Amino acid sequence: MRQAFRIIFPLCILLGMTISVHADEDWRNDSTFSRLYNQFLEYYGSQGHDSEFYQVNKELQDYCLKKGDMNRYYKFMMNECLYDTEHDHTHQAIDKANKMLADMKSRNVQRYDMVYTALGIVFESRGNTGIAMHYFMQAVENLPDDDPGTQMGTFSRLAYLLMIKNPEEAHKWNERYKEQSMDYPPYYQVYLFTEAIITFCKDDKEQFDKVYREYHAFRKSHPELDDYGLKAIEIPRKAFDGQFREALQLLDDPVNDLTDLDRCDLRILILARNGLFEEALLAARQKGQLADSLNSDMLFANLNQINAEAGIAKMQAERAHSHELTFFVVMVAALVIIGLLAFMVYNHRKMSRHLKEKNDQLASALTMAEESDRMKTEFVRSVSHEIRTPLNAISGFNEIINTPDIELSEEERQGLISRINDNMKAITDIVDEMLHVADQNAVSEYAKVDDVMCNRFLQEIIYAYSKKVSSSIELRYTTRIINRFTLRTNADALEKIVNHIVHNAVKFTKKGYIELHCEQEGNNLLISVTDTGCGIPADMQDSIFQQFVKGDSFQQGIGLGLTVSRKMAQKLGGDLMLDKTYTDGARFVLTLPIQ
């Protein structure tokens, strides 16, 4: 959700840092540029005018290029990336940042600070503080000495990014921003607001009161200023005065110049300082869910193009590859000409067959490479989503435990530690599942060294879940084999297969029953798990055993369990199948040979 900050702050800082046109008399008196620039500002801060904005920004870029001003040309390109970020077009923003980098390389212009700044703002908008910090620091290292506006904007971005999470470091960047903002009232107002939030997060009431008074005195002496920070600065004011409930109400005001993530951080801080640890814990969970929501839709969908630094090396590699390809084509052409001159008739058919075979091989290799790339991206997306959720919870609980201002009873501390351990187990289970995949690829067949008494073995598995299901679910075990029936197999592999199928049934069944059944059919033993859960949609029944395919994307897991289970069944000499004729839920049937 785009807040007021998402419009006001980038306009007041980024446009100021990237378009210092009013300091240049020639540009200020240029009627064409002034007209386009005013249209640019109008469309930047409005909704529903994407096409108009892109058109006028393209005209500005072309105009700067015509004038030979490459600095402003690239700054308008960067502003288009920022516009896309502000309007939730993250994919376009990253793509344009990479195109801007490629354009700089082609023109031999080394203003990589703009690319890094654009990427930093993209990841900041999605709650990725670590990655955003990395790109902003790269921007700082590449800042030009003769562009104080760009320096000012980057320092301000760093201060705002860190003002709640690391107020000490944020203060250092804000002071560097102050040095260059004192001559520009709108920017100095931003400095004072940011410093007020920093002093609140440092719990320095005396310094906050000083900054608070200076903020209002400065606004009084500059009546032309807008209301940036006017509401938000009252949040720490009321919190310091003991009116923390009123401060929390102000946090919910949609026009308070704070992002949703910053609101969550301030809410956690205010609640914890007032001893409301349960509410602080709830706020920490909400923050984790918000960060996960902002992240998951964009990070891995653009995995192969978000790193602009890698793009530099990639462009160099592509240039070298182009030279090699040219050399190869010339050599092949020469060989073909020589061959045609010497053996025109004889080699014609042979060359045609050879080229066809190579094309088929290349087509096959391309298909495999594309599938491999898709699987890699899907794997990273799935693992990241499943690991990030418990990690966010662990981070929130750990932050509360290790905050000196929060006093916890031993019972509360142990409860938080228990929750941390539960989330660590969830991560461990995911890693174990990936290790099982590697294990399946390492062996071709399991050694059948165990004699398993099937009825006792399966009864122990199904009834182990009796305490893990609600009273609305009935667990059943039925059999058509005698109690002394013994199967020669690998007990560990069999237990893992059955456990996974039963676990899936428990996960997707809310009421009714789950039945584990065993019977003999010819020379095979059939073990089935039947449930009355949500079942598997018809359009997914043929792909449910493929890697990373999940019946419900919101359920925990990375979509490898059924893949691993079927491979294990096949390495026991049998198979695992879905009974498509059963429609009251799901039924999986494990077939094993009887020796």
N, C-alpha and C positions, 0 to 999 in steps of 0.2 A: 504494500500500500504506500503510495507516495504522499508524504506529509508536507507541510508548509516548508520545512527545512529543505526538502528535496528540490524545491524551486528557488527559494530565496537565497540560500547559502551558495549554491553553485553560481547563481547569477551574480551575486555580489562579490564573490571571490574569483571564480574561474574566468568569467567574462572580463573582470578587471585585470586578471593576471595575463590573459591571452590576447586582449585587444586594447593596446594602449594608444589608440588612434588619436585621442584628443590632445596628446602631447606633441603631435606632429602637425605643424601648420598646414603643410601641403595636403595632407589627407583630410584635415578638418574642413578645408575650403573646397574639397572635391564634392560637388553636388551629387554625382552618380553614386559615389561610395556612401555618402551620408544617407541617401534615400534607401539604398540596399541595407545598410547597417540598421537603420530604424525599423525596417521590415523584419530584419533578423531578430532584433530584440522583442518585437511584438509577438512573433510566432514562437520564439523559444519558450516563453512563459505561459503559453496557452495550450489548451487541449483540443484535439480533433483537427489540427492543422499540419499533420505530418508532411503531406505532399507539398504544401506551400513553403514549409520550413526548408525541406531538402532542396527545393528549386532555388530559393533565394540564397541559401548557403552555397550552392553550386555556382551561382552567378558571382558571389563574393570571391570564391576561390579562383574562378576564371579571371576576375578583374585584378586580383592581387598578382596572379601569374603573369598577366599581360603587363602589369606595372613592374614586374621583376622583383617584387617583395616576397621572397620565399618564406621569411619568418612569419608574416601574417597569413600567407597561403596555408602553411601547415597548422597554424593556430586555429584557423577556421575548420580544417579537417578534424582537429582534435575536438573542437566544440560539437561537431556532428556526433562523435563518439559519446560525448557527455550527454547530448540530447537523447540519444538512443538509450543510454543508461537510465536517465531520469524518467523516460517513458516506457520502461520495462522491456526494451528491445535488446536484451543482453547479448543474444547471439550476434545481432548486427553490430553492436558496439565492438565486440572482440574481433569480428571479421574486419571491420574498418580500421581498427588499430593495427592489425597485421598488414593491411593494404597500405596504410600510411607509412609503415616501416619499409615496405617494399619500394614505395615511391621515393622515400628518402635515399635508399640505397642506389636506386637507378639514377638519381640526380646528384649523388655524392654530397648530401646535406646531413650533417651529424647533429641533429636535434632530437636524440633518442629520449631526452627527458620528457618530451611531450607524449611519446608512446607509453613510457613507464607511468606517467601521471594518469593517462587515460585508463590503463589497465588497473592501476591502484584504485581509482574511483569505481570501476566496475565491480571489483571484489569487495570494496568497502560497502557498496550498496547491497551486496548479498550477505553481509555479516561475516565475511572471511577476513578477520582482522589480521591474521598472520601473513596471508598472501598479499593483502593490501599494503601492509607495512613493508614487505619485501620490495614491492614495486615502487613505493614512494621513496624508499632509501636509494633505489637505483636511480630514480629521478634526481635526487639530491646530488648524487655523485656525477651526474651528467649536466647539472645546471650551468648555463652560460654566465659568465661574470658580468656581461653587459645587458642583462635582462632582469632588473630588480622586480618587475611585476610578476614574472614567472616564479622567481625565488619566493616572493611574498605568498603567493597562492599555495605553493608546495609546503612551506613551513606551516601555514594555517591549517592545511589539510591534515598534516601530521599531528598538530596540537589537538584538533577536534577528534581525530581518530582515537587518540590515547587519553583524552581528558578524564574518562571514567575508569578505564582499565589500568592505566599507569600514569597517575596524575603528576608524579615527579618528573618523568620523562616528558610528558605533555607540556609542563611548565617551561622546560628548556626551549622547546620548539616555539612556544607561544611568545617567549621573550625575543627570539630571533625575528619572529613575525612583527612584534611590536616596533622593533628598530626601524622597519621600513614602512609601517602603516601609520605612523604618527601624523604624517602630512596629509592623510586621506581620511576624513571623518567617518565615512561609512565603514571603512576597514578597521579603524581604531575602535569603533563601537563593537565590532565582532571580536576584537582582541579582548575587550573588557568583559563581554559576556562569557567567552571561553574561559578566561581567568577566574571568573566567579564560580563556574562549575568545577574547575580544577581545585580551588581552595575548599569548596564544600567536600569534594571527594577526599581531600587530605585531612578533613575534619579540623580545619584551621578557621575557627569562627572569627577571630580578631582580623585576620587578613581578608576574610570574606566581607566583613562589614566595611572595611576600607575600600575594597573594589566595588562593592554595591553602591556606596555613596558616590564614588568617582563615576560610575556608570550613569547614574541619574543626573549628576551635575553636568557631565559631558553632554547628555541629551538635551538638558535645559539650555546649554550654551549653543547648541546646534539644532534649532527647531526644524530644520529641513530634513532631518534624518527620519527613516521609516521606523517601524515598531519592532525591528529584529531583536529577539531576546527579551522583550519587555515582559511577556507573560512567563516565560521559562525561568527567568532569574528569580521570580517569586517563589519557585518550588524550594530551593535551598533556604531562602529567607524564612519561610514558614517552618521548614523542618528544623532549622537551628533554634527557632523560637518555641519549639515544643508543639506546634500545630501540625503534627505529622499527617493526620487524617486529611486536613485541608490541602497539604502538599500532595498527597496521593490523588486527591480529586483534580488538582491542577495537572497532574501527569496525564490524566485521561482526556484533557482538552486537546482536540485534534489540531488546534492552531497554537502550538507552543514551541515551534522551531526545534523539535527533537525527533530523532528517528525512533521507530518502534523498538529497536534493540537497545538504544540509549535509555528509553523509558523503562524497559525491563531491568537494566543495570541499576538505575537510580531507585526503582521500586525495591529491589533486593537490598540495596544499601540502607534505605530509610527504614524498612521493616526490621532488618537485622539490628540496626542501632537502637531500635525501640523494643527489642526482645521478642518480636513476633516471628519466631523461627519457623513455625509451620507455614505461615503466609509467605515468608521469604523462600522456603523450599518450594512452594507451589509456583511462585514467581520464577524461580530458577528453572523449574520444569517447563513453564510456558516459554521462557527464553530459548531453551534448548529446542523445543518444537518449532518456534519461529525461525531460529537459525537454520534448522534442518530443512524447513519449507523453502526458505530463500535460496539455499544452496543446491538442493538435490536436482532442481529442474534445469540448471544450467551448467554445473561444473563438468560433469562427465559427458554431456551431450556435445561439448566442444573440446574434448580432451586433446585431439590431435592438432588444435590450432590456437589454444589460449596462451602458449608460452612464446611471447614475441622474441625473447632472447634466443631461444632455439631457432626462431625464424631467421636470424642473422646467419647462423651456421648452415641452415637449410638452403638459403639462397646461394651461398658459396658452393655448397655441394651440387645444387642443381646446375650452376654454371659449369662446374667441372664435368658433370655428367653429360651436359649438352655437347661439350667438346669431344668427349669420348664417343658419343653417339654419331657425331658428324664424321669422325675418323672411321668408325665402323662401317657407316653407310658408304663412304668413298671406297673402302677396301672391298666391300661386297660387290659394289658396282663394277669395280675393275675386274674382279674375278669372273663375274657374270659375262662381261664383254669378251674377255679372253676365252672363256668356255664356249661362247656362241661362235666366235671366229674359228675355233679349232674343231669343235664337235657339235655344230648347230643342231643337226637332226637327232644325233644320239643322246645329247644331254637335255634336250627340251623336255621329254617326258620324265626323265629322272629328276630334273630340277623341280618340275611341277609337283611331283610326289613328295619330294623332300620339303618344299615350302609348305605344302598342305600339312604334313606331319608336324612341322615346327609351329605352324599357326594353331593347330589343335593343342599342342603342348603348352603354348603360350596362353591360349584361352583357358585351358585347365588350370594352369598355374595362377592366372589372374583371378579365376573364380575362387581358388583355394586361399589366395592372399586376401581377397575381399571378405571371405567368410571368417578367416583368422582375425582380421582387423575388427569385424563386427563382434566376434566372440570375446576378443580382448576388451573392447569398450564395454560390452554388456557385463563382463566379469567385474571390471573395475567399478562400474556403476552399482552393481548389486552388493559387492563387498563393502563399498564405501557407505551405502545407505544403511546396511545392517550394523556396521561397526560404529558409525557416527552416532546413532541413537543412544546406545549404552555409554559411549564416551561422553556425550553431552551430559547425561545423568551423573556419571562419575565426576565430571568437572564441577557440576553444580554442587553436589554433596561435599566434594573436597574443598570447594571454596568456602562453604559455610563452616566446615570443621576447622579450617586453618585461618579463619578471620579472627584476629585477636580481640576485636570488639564484641564478638558473639560468645556469650557464656552458655555452655550446654551442660545439661545433667549427664551423668554416666549412661543412663538409659537412652537418652536422646542420641548421644554419641555412638553407642553401640548399635542403635537402630540405623543410623546413617552408614556406619561401617558395614552392617549387614546388607544394606541396599547396594553399596559399592561392590561388595563381594558377589551379589546376584548379577550385577551388570558385567563384572569381570568374567563370570561363568558363561554369560551369553556370548561374550567375545571369544572365549576359549572354545565353545561349541562350534562357532563358525570356522575358526582355524582348524579344529579337528576334522570338520567336514571337508575342507580343502585338502588336508593331508590324506584323507581317505581317497580323494580323487587321484592324487599322486600315487597312492599305494595300488589302486586298481590298474594303473598303467605300468606298474613295475612287475607285476606277476601275471602269468598267463592262465594259471589254474591253481585253485586252493587244494592243499593236501587234505584228503579225507581220512583223518586219524582219530575221530571221535565216534563213539557209539552213543547216540542220543535216544533216550526214552521219550518219545514225542509227546505223549499226553502230559506227563509231569513237567517237561520242559516248557511247553506252550502255556500250561495253566499258570506257572510261576510268572511268565511274562505278562499275561493279561491281568492278573490280579495285583501285580505291582503297581498298576495304574488306579487301583481302587480309591486311593486317597488323593488322586490328582484330578478327579472328575467331580462334577456337581451331582447332587442327589437326583437331578432330572435325567441322568444318563445311566442306563443299565449296562453293566459289563457282562458278557456271556462267553462261555467256552463250550463248544459242542464238538463231538468226535464220532467217527464211525470206525475207529481202529481199536484194537484191544489194548489194555493197559501195558502189557509187556512188549508191545511192538517197538522195535529198535531200528533206528536209521543210522547207517554209516555215512558220516558227513564231516564237515568242519563246524564245530559248535559255535565258535566265536563269530564266524561269518553269518551263520544262520540266525544267531541272536540279534546281530546288528540289523539284518534285513527285516525281521519280524518286528523288532522294536521300532524301527523307523515307520513302518506302515501303521502300526497301532498308534504311534505318536501323532502321525498325520490325522488319523481318524479322530483322536481326542481334540486336536486343534481345530478341526472344522465341524465338529458336532456339538450342538447346543442342547439338544434334547433327543429322547428316543433311546437307542441302544447302539452298542458296538459289539459285534460278535466275531470271535476268533474260532475258526472251524478247521478240522483236519479230517481227511479221508484218503483212502487208497483208490486209484483208478488205473487198472492194468499194472504196468511196471513203474508207475509214478505215484509219488505222494503229493497230494494237493493241500496246501495251507492257504486259507482265504481269510481276509479281514473285511467285514461288511459293516457299514455305518448308515445312519439316517441323517447325515449332515447335508451340507449344501451341494454336494456332488461336484462333478466336473463338466463344464459346458461342452456341448457337442463339438464346437469348433476348436476345442483344445485337446480333445481326447487322443488325437493322433500325434500330438507334440508334447504330451505331458512328461515323457521320459527323456526329452532333450535337455541339455544343460541350460541352466538359468531360466527355465520356463516355470512360472508359478501360477497356480490357479487363482490366487488372490494376492495381488501385489502389495497389499497393506499388511499381510501376515508376515511374521518373522521368518527368516530363512533366505538363502541365496539361490534357491532353485537347483541344488545339486543332489538332494537326498534321494529322489527316485532314480536319477541317473546312476548314482553309486550303487543303489540297491539292485537295480537290474544287472549291472555289470558283475556284482558279487554273485547273483543268482546264476548267471551264465558261466561263471568260473567254478561253480559247484556242479555244472553239468545240466542245469535246469534253466528256468526263465521266470520273469515276473511280468504279469500282464494285467491290464485293466479290463474288467468285465463290462463291456459296453451295453449288454442287455439289461443290466440292473439300473433302475431309474429312480429309486427312492433315496439315493445318496451316492455312495461310491463303494465299489467292491474291487479289491486287488487280489489276484490269485498267484501264489508262488508254487511253481511246479519243480519237484526234485526227483531225480531217478532213484529207484530202489535197487540196490545191488543184491 
